[in-house]
């Protein structure tokens, strides 16, 4: 029995450590996921004003909650693996898994949050996959909780366990804080250094995209009967799907039928699940709402992006170094642009306050938070390939970039 318990402790403990680690290397990313949950809960509790306001308030401290939960997961996993303070450990694990199971169950049933963020950007799980994973974990943790008295520490000495736990907690905290104050030390995103953004925006060779079908609903004017129809399609795969759904071909050439039926609605559904490019939503436009994606992405040589997702909350002190770098780039004919989701009306006075000597373009805020976990952040590209990224705490001088990266 004790061997069985030890195996379960190791499996669950390692899973918690890994889950905490992949989020700890990107605590800003996990805080974005927490914000998504808080905003959904705020909308769902809008009728109860103070509860809705509380969830919206939580978005102000989501980064600190993110770092806390990252460290807590890793520390609890460590304590479980080594059998440290099992009374406290088992209770905390039980409370956490009950909460996570409810959370992923809510996501699965409502479909309002499509990715729980359990493993950050390292592994994407559907809501139902996350819920099923938590159900399995719940069973294991209930076993651990029931037999917690039988789980003995790996190390007999009390001080040895305490020392190891202290060192691990400090190391976990340092890792999380470091990745918040700089950038993820391990990057799982499509915009990471070394990736070509154009390639990430392109469907892999030999792959086909999702195949959709439009379903047209018509109502018979005389009988009130409602039926679903599709336009005639000779594709064998789609034809089989139509047959399974008992969908009929629309008799659009039958003028008598068309006059005796009225259109109700149209919906689209996926017939065949295909592949998707890793980047599907990168688009940039100028202040006149003209597409500027190619202008900022396809510059053939080296060029810089300053990503400032929200200029009203950006770190303004970093712009002294950014502006100096921009001026040096202008002297050396290297393109340097800013990209933000802040509207022109709000951006213009802030830009003049900061004396930013470079043009700004606009993009979706979620996309910008995905590109770099810093507001502002700096990206160096050559063509559409990402060469380097910097947090606002680490903005380099032009000479440093030239000596390290330029050919």
C-alpha positions as CSV (number, residue, x, y, z in Angstrom):
1,X,0.0,0.0,0.0
2,X,2.8,2.4,0.9
3,X,4.5,1.8,-2.4
4,X,1.3,2.5,-4.2
5,X,0.8,5.7,-2.3
6,X,4.4,6.7,-3.0
7,X,3.9,6.2,-6.8
8,X,0.7,8.3,-6.7
9,X,2.5,11.0,-4.7
10,X,5.3,11.2,-7.2
11,X,3.0,11.3,-10.2
12,X,0.7,14.0,-8.8
13,X,3.6,15.9,-7.3
14,X,5.6,16.0,-10.5
15,X,2.5,17.0,-12.4
16,X,2.0,20.0,-10.1
17,X,5.7,21.0,-10.3
18,X,5.6,20.9,-14.1
19,X,2.3,22.7,-14.3
20,X,3.6,25.4,-11.9
21,X,6.9,25.7,-13.8
22,X,5.5,26.2,-17.3
23,X,3.4,29.0,-15.9
24,X,6.1,30.4,-13.7
25,X,8.4,31.0,-16.7
26,X,5.6,33.2,-18.1
27,X,3.6,34.6,-15.2
28,X,2.3,37.5,-17.3
29,X,0.7,34.9,-19.7
30,X,-1.0,33.2,-16.8
31,X,-2.3,36.5,-15.4
32,X,-3.8,37.2,-18.8
33,X,-5.7,33.9,-18.5
34,X,-6.8,34.8,-15.0
35,X,-8.1,38.2,-16.4
36,X,-10.2,36.3,-18.9
37,X,-11.8,34.3,-16.1
38,X,-12.4,37.4,-14.0
39,X,-14.0,39.2,-16.9
40,X,-16.3,36.3,-17.6
41,X,-17.3,36.0,-14.0
42,X,-17.9,39.7,-13.8
43,X,-20.2,39.6,-16.8
44,X,-22.1,36.5,-15.4
45,X,-22.7,38.3,-12.1
46,X,-23.5,41.7,-13.5
47,X,-26.9,41.5,-11.8
48,X,-25.2,41.4,-8.4
49,X,-23.2,44.7,-8.6
50,X,-20.7,44.2,-5.8
51,X,-19.7,40.7,-6.8
52,X,-19.2,41.8,-10.4
53,X,-17.2,44.8,-9.3
54,X,-15.1,42.4,-7.1
55,X,-14.1,40.2,-10.1
56,X,-13.2,43.3,-12.1
57,X,-11.1,44.6,-9.2
58,X,-9.2,41.3,-9.2
59,X,-7.9,42.1,-12.7
60,X,-5.8,44.8,-11.0
61,X,-3.9,42.2,-8.9
62,X,-4.0,39.3,-11.4
63,X,-0.2,39.3,-11.9
64,X,0.4,38.9,-8.2
65,X,-2.2,36.1,-8.0
66,X,-0.5,34.5,-11.0
67,X,2.9,34.5,-9.3
68,X,1.4,33.2,-6.0
69,X,-0.4,30.3,-7.7
70,X,2.7,29.4,-9.8
71,X,4.9,29.2,-6.7
72,X,2.2,27.4,-4.7
73,X,1.7,24.7,-7.3
74,X,5.5,24.0,-7.5
75,X,5.9,24.0,-3.7
76,X,2.9,21.7,-3.1
77,X,4.2,19.3,-5.7
78,X,7.6,19.3,-4.0
79,X,6.1,18.7,-0.6
80,X,4.0,15.8,-2.0
81,X,7.0,14.1,-3.7
82,X,9.1,14.2,-0.6
83,X,6.2,13.6,1.9
84,X,6.7,16.9,3.7
85,X,4.0,18.0,6.2
86,X,1.4,15.8,4.6
87,X,-1.5,17.0,6.8
88,X,-1.2,20.5,5.5
89,X,-0.2,19.4,2.0
90,X,-3.1,17.0,1.5
91,X,-5.6,19.6,2.7
92,X,-4.3,22.3,0.4
93,X,-4.2,19.9,-2.6
94,X,-7.8,18.9,-2.0
95,X,-9.0,22.5,-1.8
96,X,-7.1,23.4,-5.0
97,X,-8.3,20.4,-7.0
98,X,-11.9,21.0,-5.9
99,X,-11.6,24.6,-7.1
100,X,-9.8,23.8,-10.3
101,X,-12.3,21.0,-11.1
102,X,-15.2,23.5,-10.6
103,X,-13.4,26.0,-12.8
104,X,-12.6,23.7,-15.7
105,X,-16.1,22.2,-15.4
106,X,-17.6,25.7,-15.7
107,X,-15.4,26.3,-18.8
108,X,-16.4,23.0,-20.4
109,X,-20.1,23.5,-19.8
110,X,-20.4,27.2,-20.8
111,X,-17.6,27.3,-23.4
112,X,-16.8,30.8,-22.3
113,X,-13.1,30.2,-21.6
114,X,-11.7,27.9,-24.3
115,X,-8.3,27.2,-22.7
116,X,-7.8,26.9,-18.9
117,X,-4.2,27.8,-19.1
118,X,-3.3,24.7,-16.9
119,X,0.0,24.3,-18.7
120,X,0.5,27.8,-20.0
121,X,1.4,28.0,-23.7
122,X,3.4,24.7,-23.5
123,X,0.3,22.5,-23.9
124,X,-3.2,23.6,-25.0
125,X,-6.1,21.6,-23.7
126,X,-9.7,21.9,-24.6
127,X,-12.1,22.7,-21.7
128,X,-13.4,19.1,-21.6
129,X,-9.8,17.7,-21.7
130,X,-8.9,20.0,-18.8
131,X,-12.0,18.9,-16.8
132,X,-11.4,15.2,-17.4
133,X,-7.7,15.7,-16.3
134,X,-8.9,17.3,-13.1
135,X,-11.4,14.5,-12.4
136,X,-8.5,11.9,-12.6
137,X,-6.4,14.2,-10.4
138,X,-9.3,14.5,-8.0
139,X,-9.4,10.7,-7.6
140,X,-5.7,10.5,-6.9
141,X,-5.7,13.4,-4.4
142,X,-8.7,11.9,-2.6
143,X,-6.7,8.7,-2.2
144,X,-3.7,10.7,-0.9
145,X,-6.0,12.6,1.5
146,X,-7.6,9.5,2.8
147,X,-4.3,7.8,3.6
148,X,-2.3,10.9,4.4
149,X,-1.3,9.5,7.8
150,X,0.5,6.6,6.1
151,X,2.7,8.8,3.9
152,X,6.0,9.3,5.6
153,X,8.7,11.9,4.8
154,X,11.5,10.7,2.4
155,X,14.0,12.3,4.8
156,X,13.9,11.4,8.4
157,X,15.5,14.6,9.7
158,X,13.0,17.4,10.3
159,X,15.6,20.0,9.6
160,X,16.6,18.4,6.3
161,X,13.1,18.6,5.0
162,X,12.6,22.1,6.2
163,X,15.9,23.2,4.6
164,X,15.1,21.6,1.2
165,X,11.6,23.1,1.3
166,X,13.0,26.5,2.0
167,X,15.5,26.4,-0.7
168,X,12.9,25.1,-3.2
169,X,10.4,27.8,-2.3
170,X,13.0,30.6,-2.6
171,X,14.2,29.2,-6.0
172,X,10.6,29.0,-7.2
173,X,9.9,32.5,-6.1
174,X,13.0,33.9,-7.7
175,X,12.3,32.1,-11.0
176,X,8.7,33.6,-11.1
177,X,9.8,37.1,-10.2
178,X,12.7,37.1,-12.6
179,X,10.5,36.0,-15.5
180,X,8.0,38.8,-14.6
181,X,10.7,41.5,-14.4
182,X,12.3,40.3,-17.7
183,X,10.9,37.8,-20.2
184,X,10.1,34.1,-20.2
185,X,13.3,32.1,-20.0
186,X,11.5,29.4,-22.0
187,X,9.2,30.7,-24.6
188,X,6.3,28.5,-26.0
189,X,4.6,31.2,-28.1
190,X,4.5,31.4,-31.9
191,X,6.3,34.8,-31.8
192,X,9.3,33.4,-29.9
193,X,12.9,34.2,-31.0
194,X,13.9,32.2,-34.1
195,X,10.4,31.9,-35.5
196,X,9.4,33.5,-38.8
197,X,6.1,35.2,-38.3
198,X,5.1,34.9,-42.0
199,X,5.8,31.2,-41.8
200,X,3.7,30.9,-38.7
201,X,0.9,32.7,-40.5
202,X,1.0,30.2,-43.4
203,X,-0.8,26.8,-43.4
204,X,1.9,24.0,-43.3
205,X,2.6,22.4,-46.7
206,X,0.4,19.5,-47.4
207,X,-2.2,20.5,-44.9
208,X,-5.7,21.6,-45.7
209,X,-7.8,24.1,-43.7
210,X,-11.1,23.5,-42.0
211,X,-13.9,22.7,-44.4
212,X,-17.1,24.6,-43.6
213,X,-20.6,24.2,-44.8
214,X,-23.4,26.7,-44.7
215,X,-26.7,25.4,-43.5
216,X,-29.8,27.3,-44.8
217,X,-33.0,27.1,-42.8
218,X,-36.3,27.6,-44.6
219,X,-39.9,27.6,-43.4
220,X,-42.9,26.4,-45.4
221,X,-45.3,29.3,-45.5
222,X,-48.4,27.0,-45.6
223,X,-47.5,24.3,-43.1
224,X,-45.0,26.1,-40.9
225,X,-42.6,23.2,-41.3
226,X,-39.0,24.1,-40.9
227,X,-36.2,22.3,-42.7
228,X,-32.4,22.6,-43.1
229,X,-30.8,22.6,-46.5
230,X,-27.4,22.9,-48.2
231,X,-26.3,23.9,-51.6
232,X,-25.5,20.9,-53.8
233,X,-21.9,19.7,-53.2
234,X,-20.1,16.9,-55.1
235,X,-17.5,16.5,-52.4
236,X,-17.7,12.9,-51.2
237,X,-16.7,13.7,-47.6
238,X,-19.2,16.5,-47.3
239,X,-21.9,14.4,-49.0
240,X,-21.5,11.7,-46.3
241,X,-21.7,14.3,-43.6
242,X,-24.9,15.7,-45.2
243,X,-26.4,12.2,-45.2
244,X,-25.6,11.7,-41.5
245,X,-27.3,14.9,-40.6
246,X,-30.3,14.2,-42.9
247,X,-29.7,17.5,-44.7
248,X,-31.4,18.0,-48.1
249,X,-30.1,19.8,-51.1
250,X,-31.7,23.2,-51.6
251,X,-34.0,23.1,-54.6
252,X,-33.0,26.6,-55.6
253,X,-33.9,26.0,-59.2
254,X,-37.5,25.1,-58.3
255,X,-39.2,28.5,-58.5
256,X,-42.5,27.1,-57.1
257,X,-40.7,25.7,-54.0
258,X,-38.7,28.9,-53.5
259,X,-41.9,31.0,-53.6
260,X,-43.7,28.8,-51.1
261,X,-40.9,28.8,-48.5
262,X,-39.3,31.7,-46.7
263,X,-35.7,32.0,-45.5
264,X,-35.2,31.8,-41.8
265,X,-31.4,31.8,-41.0
266,X,-28.0,30.5,-42.1
267,X,-25.4,28.9,-39.9
268,X,-21.9,27.5,-40.6
269,X,-20.5,24.3,-39.3
270,X,-17.2,22.5,-39.7
271,X,-17.5,19.4,-41.9
272,X,-13.9,18.3,-41.8
273,X,-11.5,19.5,-39.1
274,X,-8.3,20.7,-40.8
275,X,-5.1,22.4,-39.8
276,X,-4.7,26.0,-38.8
277,X,-1.7,28.3,-39.0
278,X,-0.1,28.9,-35.6
279,X,-0.8,32.7,-36.1
280,X,-4.2,33.6,-37.5
281,X,-4.9,37.0,-36.0
282,X,-1.8,39.2,-36.7
283,X,-2.9,42.4,-38.5
284,X,-1.6,46.0,-38.3
285,X,-3.3,49.1,-39.5
286,X,-2.5,52.8,-39.5
287,X,-4.5,55.7,-38.1
288,X,-6.6,55.9,-41.3
289,X,-7.6,52.2,-40.7
290,X,-5.6,51.2,-43.8
291,X,-3.9,47.8,-43.6
292,X,-0.2,48.2,-42.7
293,X,0.7,44.6,-41.9
294,X,3.1,44.2,-44.8
295,X,4.7,47.6,-44.1
296,X,5.7,46.7,-40.6
297,X,6.3,43.0,-41.1
298,X,8.0,42.6,-44.4
299,X,10.8,45.1,-44.1
300,X,13.7,43.1,-45.7
301,X,16.5,44.2,-43.4
302,X,16.8,44.5,-39.6
303,X,14.0,46.5,-38.0
304,X,12.5,47.2,-34.6
305,X,9.0,47.0,-33.1
306,X,8.2,48.8,-29.8
307,X,5.1,46.9,-28.6
308,X,3.1,49.0,-26.1
309,X,-0.2,47.2,-25.7
310,X,-1.7,49.9,-23.5
311,X,0.1,53.3,-23.7
312,X,-1.8,54.6,-20.7
313,X,-0.2,51.9,-18.5
314,X,3.1,51.6,-20.2
315,X,6.4,52.0,-18.3
316,X,7.2,55.6,-19.3
317,X,10.7,55.6,-17.7
318,X,11.9,53.1,-20.3
319,X,11.2,55.5,-23.2
320,X,14.4,57.4,-22.5
321,X,16.4,54.4,-23.6
322,X,13.8,53.5,-26.3
323,X,13.9,57.0,-27.8
324,X,17.7,57.0,-27.9
325,X,17.7,53.6,-29.6
326,X,15.1,54.9,-32.1
327,X,17.3,58.0,-32.9
328,X,20.3,55.9,-33.5
329,X,18.3,53.6,-35.7
330,X,17.1,56.6,-37.8
331,X,20.7,57.7,-38.2
332,X,21.6,54.2,-39.5
333,X,18.5,53.9,-41.7
334,X,16.9,51.1,-39.7
335,X,13.2,51.0,-39.5
336,X,11.8,51.6,-36.0
337,X,8.0,51.6,-35.3
338,X,5.6,51.4,-32.4
339,X,2.6,49.2,-32.3
340,X,-0.2,49.7,-29.8
341,X,-3.9,49.0,-29.2
342,X,-4.4,52.4,-27.7
343,X,-6.7,54.7,-29.8
344,X,-5.2,57.6,-31.6
345,X,-7.1,60.1,-29.4
346,X,-5.5,58.7,-26.3
347,X,-2.1,57.9,-27.9
348,X,-1.3,61.3,-29.4
349,X,-0.9,63.2,-26.1
350,X,1.0,60.4,-24.4
351,X,3.3,60.1,-27.5
352,X,4.1,63.8,-27.3
353,X,4.7,63.6,-23.5
354,X,7.2,60.8,-24.1
355,X,8.8,62.5,-27.1
356,X,8.6,59.2,-29.1
357,X,10.4,60.0,-32.4
358,X,8.9,57.1,-34.4
359,X,5.5,56.3,-36.0
360,X,2.9,54.3,-34.3
361,X,0.6,51.6,-35.9
362,X,-2.3,49.8,-34.3
363,X,-3.1,46.1,-33.6
364,X,-5.4,44.0,-31.4
365,X,-4.5,44.2,-27.7
366,X,-4.6,40.5,-27.2
367,X,-2.3,39.9,-30.1
368,X,0.2,42.4,-28.7
369,X,0.2,40.8,-25.3
370,X,0.9,37.5,-27.0
371,X,3.8,38.9,-29.0
372,X,5.8,40.0,-25.9
373,X,5.1,39.9,-22.2
374,X,6.1,43.5,-21.5
375,X,4.5,46.9,-21.8
376,X,6.4,48.3,-23.6
377,X,8.6,45.5,-25.1
378,X,11.1,45.6,-27.9
379,X,11.4,43.2,-30.8
380,X,14.2,43.0,-33.3
381,X,13.4,41.3,-36.6
382,X,15.1,40.6,-39.9
383,X,12.5,40.4,-42.5
384,X,9.6,38.6,-40.7
385,X,12.0,36.5,-38.6
386,X,12.2,37.3,-34.8
387,X,15.9,37.9,-33.9
388,X,15.6,39.1,-30.3
389,X,13.2,40.5,-27.7
390,X,13.7,42.7,-24.7
391,X,11.7,43.6,-21.6
392,X,11.5,47.3,-20.8
393,X,13.9,46.7,-18.0
394,X,16.5,45.5,-20.5
395,X,16.4,47.9,-23.4
396,X,19.8,47.8,-25.1
397,X,21.9,50.5,-26.6
398,X,22.3,50.6,-30.4
399,X,26.0,49.5,-30.2
400,X,25.1,46.4,-28.2
401,X,22.5,45.3,-30.8
402,X,24.8,46.1,-33.7
403,X,27.7,44.2,-32.3
404,X,25.7,41.1,-31.2
405,X,23.1,40.8,-34.0
406,X,23.8,42.8,-37.1
407,X,25.7,41.0,-39.9
